[in-house]
Amino acid sequence: MNLTIREATKDDAMLIADLSQQTFYDTFAADNKKEDMDMFLNKQFTKGRLVLEVGAPGNIFLLAYNNGEVAGYAKLREGKQPKSLGTKNAMEIARLYAVTAMIGKGIGRALMQACIDKARAMGKEMIWLGVWERNQRAIDFYHKWGFEKFTEWDFLLGRDLQRDWLMKKSL
């Protein structure tokens, strides 16, 4: 296995848009109604919207490759953070996904380390993320990295109002 991670550029926007839709669908479709998934992907997670995220101020995308094949990605975001974090200089891991065929090959671990390294290099004191309360695999992964739950908030998937745990880790 030859795993590499690089920061994405605007030239990667369509790749990230496709990867975002694919990995989101693969991760959540089995546990949600088709109508809710379709509504979310077609209204809030469109390729046009995703393409605009790449290179936008405050967004950093990291692409993971395994033997030259795209294996996953992460999105780091500055600016928006829960009030309960106070004035901490924090960064959000807004997305961290591995392509289904690459799960279990260290992609998530490598992306998480790259996110933490990037946040530290930017002088951040804390990193935080949101995770669906029913995504136990992800929750367990984040606990292993030292994240702890600090609050919850709502996430609307189509017409289904869901709960996300917000988890943080001091750097």
N, C-alpha and C positions, 0 to 999 in steps of 0.2 A: 504494500500500500504506500502510495506517495501522495500525502495530503498537503495541500497548500491553501493558504488563505490570502486574499488580497482585497484592498479597498476598491469598491466599484466606482466607475466614472459614469458620466451621462451616456456614454456609448453603450453601457450595459443596461440601460433602462428597459428595453423590451425583454431582455433575458430575465431581469428581476420581476417584471410584471407577470410574465408567464410562470416563472418559478413560484411567485407569491400565490397566484390563483391555484396552481397545481398542488402545492404543499398544504395550503389551507383546506382545500377540498378533501384531499387524501387524509388529513388529520381529523377532520370533524364531520364528514358526511355520514359516516356510519352511526353517529350518535345524535343526529339532528334530522328534522323533517326536510325532505327534498325542497319543498316550497320555501322554507326559511333559508336554506343554503342558496338556492337560486336567487332569491330576493336580495340577500346580502351581497353575493358576488356581482349581480347585475346592477345594483344601485350604489353600493358603498365601496366596492372592491373592483372597480372596472380597470381595464388596462390603461385607459387614459389617465385616470386618477393615480394609478400606481406609477406610471411613467413620470408624472409630474413630481412625485416624491423623491426620485433619484436626482441628486444634485441640489435639492431645495435646501435653503439655509436651516441648519440645525439637524439635518438628517445625515447619517453616515451608514452606508451599506457595506457589508463584508460578504464576499463570495468565497465559498469553500469548494475546492476541487479535489477529487480523488483520482489519481492517475490521469489527470487532464480532463476528466468528466465532471461537470457541475454536480455537486453533492449536497449543497444546502446554502443557506444565507442567514444573515442576521441584519436587523435594522436597529441602529442606535438613534435616539432622539433626545435633543436638548430642548429646554424651555418649559414645557408643560409638565408639572409634577403635582402630586396631591398635597393639599395644605398640611396634612399631618406630618409631612417630612420637614416642615418648617423652612428655615433658610439654608438648609444643607445644600452644598454645591453637588447636585445629583444629576445622573444621566439615566435615561430609561432604555432598557432593552425592549423595544416595541415588538420585535419579532425575532424568533430563533427557530428555524425549521431545517430539517434534513429531508432530502428526497427519500421516499419510502424504501426504495431498494438499498439505500445507504444507511438506514437506521441500524444501530448496533456496531458500526464500524469506526466510532470515535469522532464522527463529524460534529455532533452536538458539543462534546467535550472541547474540541479544538475551537469551535466558534465561541463558546462561553469564555474560554481563556483569552481569545482575541478581543472579545468585548471588554473584559476586565482590564486587559493590558491597555487598550485604547482609552478607556475612561481614566485610568491612572495617569497615563501620559498627558491627558488633558487637565490634570489636576483635580479630578472629581473626588469627593469624599465618600460618595455612596452611589450604588447602582441599584435600580429597582425595576420591577416588571409586574405585569398582570398575567394571571393564568386562570383558566376556567376551573371552577371548583370541582368539576367532574373529570378533569384531566389528571388522574392520579399519577400516571407515568411521568408527566412533566413536573408535577409537584415534588415527587420523590427525587427527580433529577436536581431540581433547584435546592432542595434541602441538603443534598450531598455537597453542594457548592457553598453551603453556609447561609443561604437565604432564609429569612424568617418572615412569616405573615405579619403584616402590621395593620391592615384594614381590608375592606371589601368595597367593590363598586359594581354598578350595573353595566351589562354589555348587551346590546340589542342585536340579535342575530335574526334578521328578517322581522318576524312578529313575535319571536320568542325572547322574552326578557330573562337573561341569565345573570349569574353572579360570578364575578372574577375575584380571586384573591389577589391582593397586592402584596408583593414580597420584596424585601430589601436586603442589601448586604453592604456593610461598611467596607470601605477600601482603605 
